[in-house]
Amino acid sequence: MGQGQQEKVATSLTGAVSEEISASLAPVDAELERRYPGDPGTRQPVHTVYVPGDAFTADTVRSWGDQALTALDRHAPDAASLAAVLGLSDDLAEPVYARVRAKLEREPIEDLRVDFEDGYGPRPDAEEDEAAARAARLIAAAYEDGTAAPYMGIRMKCMEAPVRDRGIRTLDIFLTGLMEAGGLPGGLVLTLPKVTYPEQVTAMVRLLEEFEKAHGLERGRIGFEIQIETSQSILATDGTATVARMIQAAEGRATGLHYGTFDYSACLGVSAAYQASDHPAADHAKAIMQVAAAGTGVRVSDGSTNVLPVGPTAKVHDAWRLHFGLTRRALARAYYQGWDMHPGHLPTRYAAVFAFYREGFEQAAARLVAYANRAGGDVMDEPATAKALSGYLLRGLDCGALDIAEVARATGLTRTDLEGFAVPRRADLTVLAK
């Protein structure tokens, strides 16, 4: 065929065949849209800090940052000393250390949960009533004066019969207090612990619906996290993955699945010395959670370590190495959030997160540029990989590991460009694949 001649195209099927196929799959298309809307594209905090309801005060966020800075000053006063403890490379040591200190000064906690469950325990009703009301007042004031963490809320008691009424009352007092103080903050997060049956999730949905009706709020305004702490939440008696049914039972309100390291381990009979987030039982549970949540817009969070960085420097360094290693392990497995139980965990949380994003920054930027420019390179990337690359850069930007200026220099892309790759509309998917 000569140059410039148009290729002859022949088909065998009529348009009616395509129309019939599309009509038959219309219910499936709608089901995909409903059940798998994709990631919401919002910021995901790198951790959640739990503070007992009676210990939470107006200066908790700042106090944790100050305690973390004191720990750095005492046990790793410069970049070289922290790098030696954690095994950071020379090129990462200074930028990571500087960013850790800046983060602890600017935004030491990304997500804070005032705990009325295990960390608080059973109390007289009047005492818990007062603590719940105080938590609402302090959180509302923090958002008003700009001292709040980006995300804040409470963990109520669970839906099991012995504590159900108490948990419902605490949630009611807390949410009502926020409404009376001016309304629900944008960063509000609620955690429902020890969920074993989807019906308990349904009960939480109904509870929130009634609260929304009582205050004239838009239906679905209030979401919540589901905490996975029992074997029954992973595998039901009929062999099905209970956690997948829980996500559906939430009717779009579930925002996260949080792995409870110690309750889950104990439920399986793991002895106390071996209860950890890298135990095979933990890996199995989180893998099920991850697959169940994929594409639903529900995010998975790792648990915590109970080894605290306290005491003499050698002991602190051992605890830091453990926490740093567990955090890096979780990040490599796409668990981008975890729990921190002590201010001394903050330096290694941020050191691990910042090192993770900075060490892969140049390669991710180069691959995304090659994809955006169709320039090829030594790796052939697809739209799904471009989505992962841009998501990686966006998470690095959100936590402070990367700056928008350096990302723009390396990629020539704006944040809006990155968001377009990370959360493409379904209508764009065909275009991206061409």
TORPARO-599994 format. One record per residue (C-alpha): residue in one letter; x, y, z negated; residue number from 1. Coordinates in Angstrom, 3 decimals. Each point is the difference from the previous one (the first is absolute). Layout:
N
a_X_Y_Z_NUM
...
end
This chain:
434
m_0.000_0.000_0.000_1
g_1.426_3.356_0.979_2
q_0.796_2.730_-2.448_3
g_-3.012_2.157_-0.778_4
q_-2.524_-2.629_0.999_5
q_-2.708_-0.708_-2.559_6
e_-0.199_-3.509_-1.432_7
k_-3.189_-1.830_0.916_8
v_-1.991_-0.984_-3.078_9
a_-2.496_-2.855_0.043_10
t_-2.372_-1.240_-2.712_11
s_-2.345_-2.941_-0.322_12
l_-2.269_1.004_-2.902_13
t_-2.927_2.388_0.176_14
g_-0.416_2.911_-2.375_15
a_-2.938_-1.814_-1.538_16
v_2.362_-2.613_-1.463_17
s_2.009_2.632_-1.853_18
e_-3.171_1.672_-1.214_19
e_-1.371_-3.311_-1.250_20
i_3.234_-0.777_-1.856_21
s_0.032_3.466_-1.571_22
a_-3.614_-0.350_-1.107_23
s_0.692_-3.389_-1.571_24
l_2.985_1.396_-1.921_25
a_-1.692_3.211_-1.151_26
p_-0.832_-1.456_-3.432_27
v_3.622_-1.124_-0.390_28
d_1.242_3.454_1.002_29
a_-2.206_1.560_-2.668_30
e_1.139_-2.546_-2.576_31
l_3.656_0.741_0.738_32
e_-0.606_3.725_-0.429_33
r_-1.794_-0.558_-3.302_34
r_2.271_-2.573_-1.599_35
y_3.362_1.132_1.395_36
p_0.058_3.793_0.281_37
g_3.800_0.075_-0.406_38
d_2.165_1.961_-2.390_39
p_-1.602_3.273_-1.148_40
g_3.168_1.922_0.861_41
t_0.118_1.686_-3.395_42
r_2.950_0.103_-2.358_43
q_0.677_-3.137_-2.013_44
p_1.811_0.635_-3.295_45
v_3.189_-1.991_-0.506_46
h_-1.028_-0.995_-3.517_47
t_-2.660_0.132_-2.677_48
v_0.884_0.984_-3.544_49
y_-2.225_-1.347_-2.785_50
v_-0.389_1.984_-3.227_51
p_-2.242_-1.159_-2.878_52
g_-3.080_2.148_-0.510_53
d_1.102_1.124_-3.462_54
a_3.520_0.898_1.199_55
f_-1.029_2.115_2.998_56
t_0.532_3.737_-0.527_57
a_0.097_3.162_2.065_58
d_3.776_-0.268_0.394_59
t_0.260_-3.729_0.769_60
v_1.103_0.511_3.607_61
r_2.658_2.552_-0.901_62
s_1.110_-1.994_-3.043_63
w_0.613_-3.113_2.103_64
g_2.064_2.043_2.437_65
d_2.061_1.529_-2.781_66
q_0.611_-3.377_-1.644_67
a_1.080_-1.455_3.331_68
l_2.428_2.877_0.576_69
t_1.406_-0.491_-3.493_70
a_0.550_-3.683_0.762_71
l_1.880_0.940_3.176_72
d_2.144_2.535_-1.857_73
r_0.857_-2.561_-2.639_74
h_0.519_-3.156_2.059_75
a_0.788_1.212_3.557_76
p_0.954_3.682_-0.063_77
d_1.131_0.194_3.619_78
a_-0.518_-1.629_3.375_79
a_3.052_-2.216_-0.224_80
s_-1.012_-1.517_-3.327_81
l_-3.561_-0.787_1.158_82
a_1.311_-1.416_3.282_83
a_2.368_-2.270_-1.921_84
v_-2.852_-1.346_-2.126_85
l_-2.383_-0.591_2.909_86
g_2.443_-0.854_2.754_87
l_-0.875_2.980_2.195_88
s_2.261_0.627_2.980_89
d_2.211_3.080_0.039_90
d_-2.087_1.731_2.661_91
l_-3.196_-0.475_-2.012_92
a_1.312_0.809_-3.457_93
e_-0.090_3.809_0.102_94
p_-3.250_0.535_1.938_95
v_-1.863_-2.617_-2.022_96
y_1.231_1.303_-3.345_97
a_-0.792_3.616_0.900_98
r_-3.480_-0.930_1.167_99
v_-0.684_-2.082_-3.096_100
r_0.845_2.917_-2.259_101
a_-2.053_2.405_2.131_102
k_-2.954_-2.382_-0.051_103
l_0.133_-0.355_-3.781_104
e_0.001_3.769_-0.333_105
r_-2.724_0.657_2.589_106
e_-2.349_-3.011_-0.011_107
p_1.080_-2.687_-2.484_108
i_-3.250_-2.001_0.237_109
e_-1.916_-0.581_3.231_110
d_-2.906_-1.966_-1.456_111
l_-1.057_-0.116_-3.652_112
r_-2.603_-2.248_-1.568_113
v_-1.289_0.693_-3.488_114
d_-0.487_-3.499_-1.350_115
f_-3.025_-1.111_-2.000_116
e_0.597_-3.711_0.544_117
d_2.962_-2.121_-1.185_118
g_2.202_2.994_-0.697_119
y_-2.701_1.460_-2.236_120
g_-1.805_-2.993_-1.411_121
p_-3.185_-0.191_-2.076_122
r_-0.754_3.128_-1.999_123
p_-3.006_1.347_-1.894_124
d_-2.539_1.349_2.505_125
a_0.236_3.543_-1.291_126
e_3.784_-0.034_0.446_127
e_-0.143_-1.259_3.582_128
d_-2.813_2.436_0.821_129
e_2.174_2.876_-1.158_130
a_3.079_-1.273_1.869_131
a_-1.968_-0.375_3.244_132
a_-1.429_3.503_-0.310_133
r_3.462_1.386_-0.763_134
a_1.477_-1.767_3.046_135
a_-2.613_1.629_2.234_136
r_0.646_3.424_-1.475_137
l_3.794_-0.263_0.291_138
i_-0.059_-1.372_3.554_139
a_-2.423_2.690_1.150_140
a_2.207_2.670_-1.582_141
a_3.137_-1.468_1.606_142
y_-1.513_0.196_3.476_143
e_-1.166_3.519_-0.752_144
d_3.417_1.285_-1.112_145
g_2.091_-1.989_2.481_146
t_1.727_-2.325_-2.474_147
a_-1.846_-3.168_1.045_148
a_1.585_-2.970_1.700_149
p_-1.255_-0.362_3.588_150
y_-2.212_-2.887_-1.156_151
m_-1.544_-0.445_-3.447_152
g_-2.785_-1.989_-1.590_153
i_-0.801_-2.726_-2.502_154
r_0.066_-3.763_-0.318_155
m_-3.211_-1.008_-1.743_156
k_-0.712_-3.267_-1.757_157
c_-1.106_-2.810_2.293_158
m_-3.448_-1.320_0.936_159
e_0.228_-3.074_-2.213_160
a_-2.860_-0.311_-2.493_161
p_1.854_0.756_-3.282_162
v_1.269_3.428_1.162_163
r_-2.322_0.852_2.908_164
d_-2.178_2.557_-1.792_165
r_3.058_1.687_-1.491_166
g_1.670_0.270_3.398_167
i_-3.117_1.442_1.616_168
r_-0.406_2.568_-2.764_169
t_3.637_1.109_0.213_170
l_-0.267_0.415_3.765_171
d_-3.233_1.960_-0.373_172
i_1.498_2.329_-2.618_173
f_3.110_0.552_2.106_174
l_-1.784_0.712_3.286_175
t_-2.653_2.133_-1.688_176
g_2.728_2.012_-1.675_177
l_1.653_0.657_3.338_178
m_-3.296_1.124_1.516_179
e_-0.633_2.366_-2.897_180
a_3.512_1.405_0.415_181
g_-0.599_0.924_3.620_182
g_-0.288_-3.216_2.011_183
l_1.959_-3.070_0.999_184
p_3.594_0.783_1.047_185
g_1.206_-1.135_3.405_186
g_2.675_-2.173_-1.578_187
l_-2.400_-1.950_-2.217_188
v_0.780_-3.726_-0.231_189
l_-1.816_-2.634_-2.082_190
t_1.261_-3.500_-0.787_191
l_-2.254_-2.993_-0.710_192
p_2.065_-2.694_-1.768_193
k_-0.331_-3.783_-0.385_194
v_-2.350_-0.539_2.904_195
t_-0.776_-3.685_0.486_196
y_-3.220_-0.038_2.038_197
p_-1.190_2.170_2.920_198
e_-3.198_0.627_-1.953_199
q_2.029_2.053_-2.484_200
v_1.118_2.200_2.876_201
t_-3.621_0.314_1.124_202
a_-0.909_1.077_-3.539_203
m_2.655_2.733_0.152_204
v_-1.390_1.183_3.333_205
r_-3.511_0.233_-1.439_206
l_1.306_1.847_-3.045_207
l_1.715_2.607_2.167_208
e_-3.049_0.319_2.251_209
e_-2.141_0.847_-3.013_210
f_2.506_2.595_-1.176_211
e_0.105_1.587_3.451_212
k_-3.802_0.148_0.103_213
a_-0.139_1.549_-3.468_214
h_2.317_2.821_1.087_215
g_-1.072_0.458_3.609_216
l_3.324_-1.226_1.350_217
e_0.472_-1.422_3.465_218
r_-0.409_-3.773_0.049_219
g_3.422_-1.655_-0.031_220
r_1.763_3.029_-1.472_221
i_1.523_-2.057_-2.832_222
g_2.347_-2.864_0.826_223
f_1.926_-2.380_-2.212_224
e_2.909_-2.429_-0.142_225
i_-0.490_-3.695_-0.676_226
q_2.527_-1.524_-2.353_227
i_0.981_-3.584_0.764_228
e_0.879_-1.692_-3.279_229
t_-1.625_-3.439_0.079_230
s_0.397_-3.105_2.136_231
q_-3.725_0.124_0.793_232
s_0.501_3.338_1.747_233
i_2.311_-1.691_2.515_234
l_-1.647_-3.390_0.496_235
a_-3.660_-0.772_-0.703_236
t_-1.350_-3.376_-1.051_237
d_-1.092_-0.692_3.592_238
g_3.501_0.656_1.320_239
t_-0.705_3.411_1.523_240
a_2.168_3.050_-0.558_241
t_-1.997_1.878_-2.623_242
v_1.931_3.218_0.496_243
a_-1.232_0.279_3.597_244
r_-3.584_-0.285_-1.229_245
m_0.714_2.661_-2.624_246
i_1.097_2.475_2.654_247
q_-3.249_-0.517_1.861_248
a_-2.022_0.183_-3.217_249
a_1.447_3.472_-0.603_250
e_-1.923_1.293_3.039_251
g_2.801_2.301_1.103_252
r_0.787_1.351_-3.456_253
a_3.082_-2.130_-0.695_254
t_3.159_2.049_0.347_255
g_2.582_-2.447_-1.297_256
l_0.840_-3.455_-1.306_257
h_2.352_0.137_-2.984_258
y_1.880_-3.100_-1.069_259
g_0.066_-0.555_-3.775_260
t_3.307_-1.739_-0.592_261
f_-0.418_-1.265_-3.532_262
d_-3.682_-0.868_-0.215_263
y_0.166_-1.860_3.311_264
s_3.168_-1.861_-0.969_265
a_-1.459_-0.998_-3.351_266
c_-3.200_-1.157_1.707_267
l_2.088_-2.486_1.993_268
g_1.901_-1.174_-3.071_269
v_3.308_1.677_0.873_270
s_2.018_0.291_-3.205_271
a_0.764_3.498_-1.243_272
a_3.704_-0.140_0.886_273
y_-0.833_-0.548_3.680_274
q_-2.892_2.410_0.452_275
a_1.274_2.389_2.651_276
s_-1.048_1.554_3.294_277
d_2.482_-2.167_1.940_278
h_-1.280_-3.322_-1.382_279
p_-1.303_-2.363_2.741_280
a_-3.491_0.226_-1.504_281
a_0.140_3.783_0.355_282
d_1.209_-0.233_3.588_283
h_-2.874_-2.341_0.861_284
a_-2.644_2.252_-1.560_285
k_1.311_3.147_1.648_286
a_0.262_-1.697_3.391_287
i_-3.692_-0.945_-0.226_288
m_-0.863_3.530_-1.097_289
q_2.028_1.451_2.868_290
v_-1.683_-2.118_2.674_291
a_-3.469_0.605_-1.449_292
a_0.551_3.769_-0.046_293
a_1.680_0.340_3.407_294
g_-1.930_2.323_2.270_295
t_-2.697_0.729_-2.579_296
g_1.466_3.285_-1.225_297
v_0.583_-1.541_-3.436_298
r_3.596_0.270_-1.207_299
v_1.968_-2.506_-2.044_300
s_2.054_0.908_-3.060_301
d_2.622_-2.113_-1.731_302
g_0.049_-0.348_-3.772_303
s_2.584_1.006_-2.569_304
t_2.955_-1.226_-2.006_305
n_-0.180_-0.091_-3.801_306
v_3.785_0.317_-0.369_307
l_0.433_3.558_-1.248_308
p_3.147_2.097_0.580_309
v_0.597_0.904_-3.629_310
g_2.884_-0.379_-2.429_311
p_3.738_0.186_0.719_312
t_1.233_0.879_3.471_313
a_0.910_-3.551_0.948_314
k_-3.530_-1.180_-0.792_315
v_-1.545_2.922_1.886_316
h_2.147_-0.767_3.032_317
d_-1.108_-3.638_-0.034_318
a_-3.648_1.048_-0.114_319
w_0.578_2.554_2.769_320
r_1.593_-2.603_2.261_321
l_-2.917_-2.353_-0.559_322
h_-2.624_2.670_0.685_323
f_1.877_1.341_3.036_324
g_0.297_-3.498_1.466_325
l_-3.661_-0.845_-0.561_326
t_-1.082_3.290_1.564_327
r_2.199_-0.496_3.057_328
r_-1.270_-3.564_0.349_329
a_-3.596_1.218_-0.080_330
l_0.660_2.714_2.595_331
a_1.523_-2.523_2.395_332
r_-3.194_-2.050_-0.363_333
a_-2.183_3.044_0.786_334
y_-1.219_0.537_-3.561_335
y_0.541_3.740_0.001_336
q_-1.388_0.629_-3.470_337
g_0.680_-1.493_-3.433_338
w_-0.481_0.668_-3.690_339
d_2.382_1.835_-2.310_340
m_-0.428_-0.482_-3.725_341
h_2.702_2.259_-1.473_342
p_1.590_3.382_0.857_343
g_3.334_-1.793_0.361_344
h_-1.384_-1.837_3.020_345
l_-0.468_3.196_1.996_346
p_3.675_0.510_1.003_347
t_0.255_-3.475_1.493_348
r_-3.469_0.119_1.563_349
y_0.949_3.092_1.953_350
a_3.565_-1.122_0.657_351
a_-1.288_-3.239_1.544_352
v_-2.710_1.727_2.021_353
f_2.261_2.780_1.251_354
a_2.799_-2.404_0.938_355
f_-2.502_-2.195_1.868_356
y_-1.224_2.846_2.185_357
r_3.304_1.789_0.467_358
e_2.035_-3.030_1.001_359
g_-2.475_-0.924_2.731_360
f_-0.799_3.536_1.085_361
e_2.337_0.386_2.975_362
q_-0.879_-3.351_1.541_363
a_-3.740_0.529_-0.466_364
a_0.216_3.478_1.505_365
a_1.988_-1.214_3.004_366
r_-2.401_-2.866_0.695_367
l_-3.024_2.267_-0.264_368
v_1.570_2.549_2.351_369
a_0.793_-2.738_2.511_370
y_-3.570_-1.224_-0.185_371
a_-1.490_3.499_0.276_372
n_2.209_0.804_2.996_373
r_-0.238_-3.502_1.491_374
a_3.788_0.116_-0.048_375
g_0.535_-3.665_-0.781_376
g_3.098_-0.695_-2.075_377
d_1.189_-3.269_-1.497_378
v_-3.396_-0.806_-1.567_379
m_-3.266_-0.298_1.929_380
d_-2.654_1.431_-2.288_381
e_-3.764_-0.284_0.309_382
p_-2.785_2.321_-1.219_383
a_-0.291_-1.955_-3.256_384
t_3.705_0.533_-0.679_385
a_-0.269_3.693_0.824_386
k_-2.785_0.144_-2.553_387
a_2.251_-1.641_-2.603_388
l_2.952_2.274_0.838_389
s_-2.033_3.181_-0.320_390
g_-1.624_-1.306_-3.183_391
y_3.452_-0.606_-1.419_392
l_1.040_3.588_0.717_393
l_-3.235_1.422_-1.381_394
r_0.355_-1.917_-3.262_395
g_3.571_1.273_-0.261_396
l_-1.250_3.553_0.458_397
d_-2.848_-0.359_-2.494_398
c_2.185_-1.169_-2.885_399
g_2.880_2.410_0.649_400
a_2.545_-2.449_1.371_401
l_0.020_1.899_3.304_402
d_-0.524_3.623_1.005_403
i_-2.213_1.014_2.898_404
a_2.838_2.086_1.468_405
e_2.392_-2.960_0.255_406
v_-2.720_-2.237_1.400_407
a_-0.830_2.635_2.622_408
r_3.673_0.323_0.950_409
a_0.394_-3.743_0.379_410
t_-3.237_-0.668_1.866_411
g_-1.211_3.243_1.535_412
l_-3.392_-0.925_-1.476_413
t_-2.259_1.933_-2.342_414
r_-1.851_-1.529_-2.915_415
t_-3.145_0.095_2.107_416
d_1.817_-2.008_2.682_417
l_1.069_-2.562_-2.587_418
e_-3.527_-0.273_-1.351_419
g_-1.265_-0.592_3.515_420
f_2.277_-3.021_0.354_421
a_-0.652_-1.248_-3.543_422
v_-3.799_0.155_0.050_423
p_-1.090_-0.175_3.642_424
r_-3.701_0.230_0.758_425
r_-1.433_-3.147_1.536_426
a_-0.653_1.972_3.169_427
d_3.714_0.694_0.241_428
l_1.142_-3.619_-0.289_429
t_-0.393_-0.781_3.699_430
v_1.952_3.124_0.917_431
l_2.775_-0.874_-2.464_432
a_0.361_-3.442_1.480_433
k_0.434_1.219_3.581_434
end
